[in-house]
Amino acid sequence: MIIYHLISLLVFAYICFNVFYILLFAIGGAFRKQPAYRDCPVKKKIAILIPAYKEDSVIIETARQAVSHHYPKDSFKVFVIADQLQEKTVRTLSQLPLDLIPVSFSKSTKARSIKYALQQIPDGYYDILMILDADNIMGEGCLEKVNAAFQQGFSLVQLHRTAKNRNTPTAILDAASEEINNHIFRQGHRALGISSALIGSGMAFDYFAFKKLMLETDIENNPGEDREIYLEMLKNGKICEYIDNALVYDEKVQSGKVLEKQRTRWLSAQLQYAVRFWLKEPFKTLSSNIHYIDYALQTLLLPRVMLLMSTLALLVLNIVTGFITGAGIFPGLILWAALFGGCVLGLLISVYRHLSFREITQALLSLPKTFYSFSKAFLKSRPDQQEFIHTPKDFSNARQSS
């Protein structure tokens, strides 16, 4: 009985940590007033880097939208990194007003492509480096807002990546997950004075600092390159700003099979850094700044879908065992119900402004299937994952922007 109570208490404490973390930043994010980033007369020069690995179905439209973005033409340039694109795609891209950088690696990674491209771009011209995924479309005013944030002293900025398409239940749930993470790990963090987390695209860096980092470290061999880049920035005292009203439209995963591959890659990276922070370097982690420690804590969190389904399962199990034996799981039904309620409240606060009631209902109905995909991804993930797992996407006309 003592062992049973101890295990139950440990599980409760872990779930409680997850729910408290989500609820704290969800509530904080609800009260954040977005700083005004208006057009500035002085324009910093921006290099837009778009790595494209086998992304023939989306890269052409992305490139067209990027080169036509409303920002002074002499103050920004688009660079497409062509990694194993088809000849037809390359010919089409070469007709656009952009720089095409072909690459060929025995082992492709996003970071390796970016590092190579930076070595091809002349030094001393660009002030800001913007990184987009091959399916990203910048919303109106993105570069102006990035410019304004850098003019105010930031050297690391994350834009609001949001769903371009919501055409399948999986895409809707992926869109909901994106908005939840935006609210908690970016909007909520900035509300409480903590650095926003990076997503992996729709992010802007001080050009010189980023290039120096890429050339002096071994990040190109890391499939979770955005995590390593972010950590190096935090070590150097940089704080990432989050601009909630600067939208970058992202193609959402439309099938459970692709979602499983994507989450396997993400969970492997999370496990890798959890081991590094808390098993290999615990003293270094705890002696770092608050932003670094917070990011280390994020590696201990369950994915939101798994957390919601776990708290629900534990609540139901409490009710069932209470009905059969007269006693629920320690420390009691009320506390487990409070955890489930706190989890639901935190997620609803994070997502209600971005999805309609119908979309939230569809997302909830697809939860069991998605939880199954997440569980498979979790079992496949491993902390020593090194190879890049490509998750192809299809272009959707659900959103067009300039």
Helices and strands as residue ranges (DSSP letters): H 2-30, E 46-53, H 59-67, G 73-75, E 76-83, H 87-94, E 99-103, H 110-120, E 128-131, E 137-138, H 142-151, E 156-163, H 169-182, I 183-187, H 188-191, E 203-206, H 207-216, G 219-221, H 225-235, E 241-250, H 256-275, I 276-280, H 282-286, H 290-298, H 304-325, H 333-351, H 357-365, H 367-380
